[in-house]
Each structure stands twice: as C-alpha cells, then as structure tokens.
Amino acid sequence: MRVLLERAIRAAVLLFGVSLLSFLLLEAAPGDFFDELRLNRQISPATIAALRAEYGLDAPLMTRYARWVTAALHGHFGYSLQYRVPVERLLWHRAGNTLLLTGVALALAWLLALGVGLATAVTNRRWPDRLAGGFAAALLALPDVLITLVLLSIAAHSGWLPAGGMSSLARAPGLTAAAVDLARHMTVPVIILVISIAPGLLQHVRHALAEAVPFPLALALTARGLPRRRVIVRHALRLAAAPLAALGGLSLGTLLSASLLVEALVGWPGLGALLLEAVSSRDEYVIVGATIVSTLFLVCGNAIGDAVLYVTDPRARTAQ
Amino acid sequence: MIRARRAILIVVVAVHAIVLAAPWLVPYDPAAQQRLLAFAPPSRVHAIDAQGRWHLRPFVCAIEPSTAIPFRYTEDCSRRYFVRWLVRRTTAAGFTTRESLRLFSVDEPGEMFLFGTDEFGRDVFSRVLVGARISLVMSISAVCLSLALGVVLGSLAGYMGGTVDAIVSGATELVLALPWLYLLLAARAAMPLSLTPTEAFVIIMALLGAIGWARPARLVRAVVASARANDYVTAARTAGASTPHVLRRHLLPQLPVVLVPLALQLVPQFILGETTLSLFGLGVPEPAPSWGTLLASAQRPQVLVEAWWLLAPVVGLVGICVMYYTLARTLRSGPLVSRL
C-alpha cells in the first residue's frame, strides 16, 4: 500500500514538473500565435492586445500557470488557437488514435519478442538462436526513418495497402467495412513500429531469460529430469518477469518516440502529428497538453508494468 | 581482434576525413541549381563505348530531357565526356557565372550526377556528402556538450551525495523517463521558428546536448559514487587531499573507459535526432544541405516511387550508424575495457 502511494506521489510530481517545464520553455520562446497577425496592416495593435487579453495571454506567467493547473485538474487543458476548440477535445481524440496504434504495435512486438525469445532460449546457442540474434542486431542498426520510407514506398508502389491516413473517403457503409478499412490503414504503421521496437525487446527478453535461472537452480531442475523447455517456460520466464515488467513500462517511451515519427510520415492523425503541427504554428496549450498526455501514457505504462510484476512475482507482494 | 580494431579505426578516420573535406571533394556546388535537369537519374559511368571498345578512363554520355514526358531523360552516347581529375567548371551564380576548380568531374558541357539530381536540379551526391558534414559535426559537438554536462553534474552528485545527489538524480530520471522525441520537440518549440543555417546549427546542437546529458550523468554518478567508497579515496582524504584533487587524481581518470563506448552510441542517436528535426522542417533550413532536409524532399510517396535516388542519404545514415556500432563493439571486447 505504501509502495502504491509512493508511486502515485512520484507520478504526480513528474506530471507537475513536466507541465511547469513546458510552461517555462514556452515562456522563453520568442513570439506567440498572435505575432503573425501583426504583419497584417488591417489589424490594429489595439485589436491584437484585446485578443491577447481575451485569451488571457497578457497575465503574468505564474498567474497563467496557476490558472492552467486549476483548469487541468478539472479536465480542461486550455484553448487551441489554431483549431479554435478546447484542447482536451483535440487531445482525447488524437490520444485515442495514438493509443490504438501503439497499443496494437506494443502487443504484437511483445508477443513476437516473447515467442522468439522463448524459442531461441530453448535452442540455446544452436543455429536458430544465432540466426535470430544476428537478425535482431541487424534490424536494430536500421534507423526508423529508413524502415518507414522503405515500407511506405513499397506500399505506394504496389498499391496493396493504403500508404497514408487513417480512413478512406470512399468506403462501404457499415461497421464491419469501417473496421476492415481501419485495419488496412493500420497495417503499414503497425508493421513499421513492430520492426523498430521488437529487436530491442527480443535482446532484452533473451538476456533476461539467460540471467533468470541461477546456475544451481538450473542444475537442480535438470538433475530432476526436467526437460530444458520446461525449465525455461515454467521457471525462467517467471523469474525473468521482474526485469521484463520494468522494461515493459519503459518500452512505451521508446514506442511513443518512434510513433511520433511514423505518425507524421504516414499521416496518422495521432498525438505526435498534433504536437508537430502545434510546434510549427506556436499553439501553446496544445504543445503543453500533448507533452503532458505523453507523460501520462508513460506513467500508465509503468503502472501496468508494476501490476504485471505484482501478479507474477510473489516477492513484490510480500515486500514492505 | 587487434586487426579488426585497426581496420575499423582506419575506416572511421577515413570516413571522417572525407566528410570533413567534403566541400573541396564534391563535383558540384551543393546549392547550385540546374532547373532544366530536375529529377535526372544517376548518370551511368561507362567503360565500354558503343563500338565495344574498352576505355581506361571512364566516361558519361550526354543526357537530353525528353520532349514528350517532363522529368524523363535519354542518354545520347554519341557525345562522350571523360571523367578527369581537377576540372575547371563554370556554375551559374545569380546573373553571372563563376568558375571553380573541382577535384574530379567531367569536361563541360557534360554532366555527371553520381546520385542523380533533386527537384531543383541540384546534385544529390554533392549534397549528401556536404550534408554529412553538417550532420556529423553537429552531432559530435552535441555529444561533447552532453558529455561535459553529464560529467559535471554526475560527478557532483556522486561525490557530494545528499541533497545535490537527490536533485540531480531526480532530474536525470525525469529526462530519461520522457519520450526523447517529444522532449526534443517541446524544447524546439521554445526557439524561434525560422533560423539562419548557422543559428540553427548552434541551437539544434545545444538542444541535443541539453537533452542528452542524462545518460552520461547517470553513468558518471554511478562510477564516482562507487569509486568514492574505496579505501584509496579515504586514504587520500585522510592525508589531507582536497576535493578537487581527489576528483582530478583518483575519480575522473576512471571515466573514459565507460564514457567512450557511451559516446559512440550517442553519436548515431544524435544524428538521427538532427535528421528527424530537419525532416519536419524544424532543423537546419534549406538551402543548407543536411541529411534531414535531403530526406524531407523524399517523403512524398510519389517522389519516392519516381525518384528513388533521393533516398541516398538513408544509405549514408545506415552506414554511419553501423560504423559507430561496430566501433563500439570492437572497443568493448578490446583492451580498453579489460583494464577495468
């Protein structure tokens, strides 16, 4: 219980710190959204000042920050100057898209890494293990940009799959058709994300499995006649759960970074693409909001990792 | 192993020398446009002519824009231009022309585009090589900056402990926990949007350095904190050694062993960071070539399909990444680390 409370406090401090940091950074930034209006001779300085006052941009930094925190605690994240809607409406919509993309990619990448990791751990150091290891190392050296551009060009060239966007304009009505359409659009970005994070996960899984069984335990189990497969699957996997659960939370951070690039290049209307547009148009509250939500994702990822650990590892349950 | 290390070191030094000297090696001015030759494919370098005779000196054929389809070119091998060292070439500069000496090129009016040309008819080979210079120098300086920050903060935290340690470690954890691309973009948002190439160079370098300090800092803190507990440190302090002396003489000399491999990992990562920012138009601006700005023009699927040679910077990117990873791996298994 105390551990849980401690975690919650740390998460709150993290979110608070990130929001303050992004506010300070944006305050240091020269110019804001209304500066471009100044170039237009037809808009008088008085009008711009009135607009700034209307959006509350004329208040001192700390007042604005206090206002923002109060609003954020009530679920309001400010107003997007570019889209002219409350930020939270943009955020939840875009965050949902990102969550869909990264959730599917994360699940597939973990399935792949665990499956291949277990299989290669059983065939320790023989050719399947070496092959998978070499393949993972080679994929790890490939930058995400390359994977994205190559897969996109294949998709665009062959026309098998849509190479951008999230839905087709012309699709058959009905829920099933919509789901199929969405799945077709998701295929390319999901493959890119899986390729970009699965090799790293596989190396960690393989390493954790090799480290997990202390040698005397492995010897004892083997001496009792347990086949290697059973030692790995029943014993090593459970022992490896602790480092892997911690990694699970962290892998979300890597995935979010990779997903930002993929979203922008593929045209997936997610959080990363939103942040990028907001940076280019100086849409302050959207920048702050997107940064906060990405941190929130990470906090949730870590919490899920902890929950997995709690379920699989009795030591985590008894530790006070 | 020693031989492999020597080979990779020679490769690394050669690549860096070539990249640093790029502006004097390339056959074209990277910003010079020849709009009539936009999207020209890579020139074929021939050794055998139409009559089947071999030539010791390779040559390229003249290229003619196709009259029917825009951006298609035909080769006309009745006019041949031989590849020579030290060729005088004229380039258009505003309303006048400028003559310059090129290390290797073909006789005028022949054109040799080794990697083809982009949408403005600029030579992609020259742009990739000169762009490598910007990307590489920027990320190496950024790595130096982040290492310097990391060493200062990490050794302070590791040596002083207590509140300083708590603050530095907390900040390190915070920076490491966030998705670094989000962090980079948020920090980029605090800078002016349009920059001159020099400003952009300095700012992006500072941003990368300011975000990348966390990993070195954590490593240095761990090394210093564990070394500090050793008897020889206690002995030195009992003998009256001052804190700067203990740090300089006993603790900091242990750092290169762990910092060099980390730096080798950080360089490719920072190159990718720079590439990503420039790709989104937030890094080094046109017309200065960097790998990101070069890739930005290759993003559109149509261009990607029709003008595949615009992906050339990606080959360089993979090459540099593999080179650094290999160097890190060979050093890790070499005597540098076995001294630990």
Interface residues (C-beta under 8 A of the other chain):
Chain A: L14 G17 V18 S22 L25 L26 A28 A29 P30 G31 A141 L142 P143 D144 V145 L146 L149 V150 L152 S153 A155 A156 H157 A163 G164 G253 T254 L256 S257 L260 L261 A264 L265 G272 L275 L276 A278 V279 S280 R282 I287 A290 T291 S294 T295 L298
Chain B: L174 A177 L178 P179 W180 L181 Y182 L183 L185 A186 A187 R188 A189 A190 M191 P192 L193 L272 T275 T276 L279 F280 G281 L282 L295 A298 Q299 P301 Q302 L304 V305 W308 L311 V314 L317 V318 C321 V322 Y325
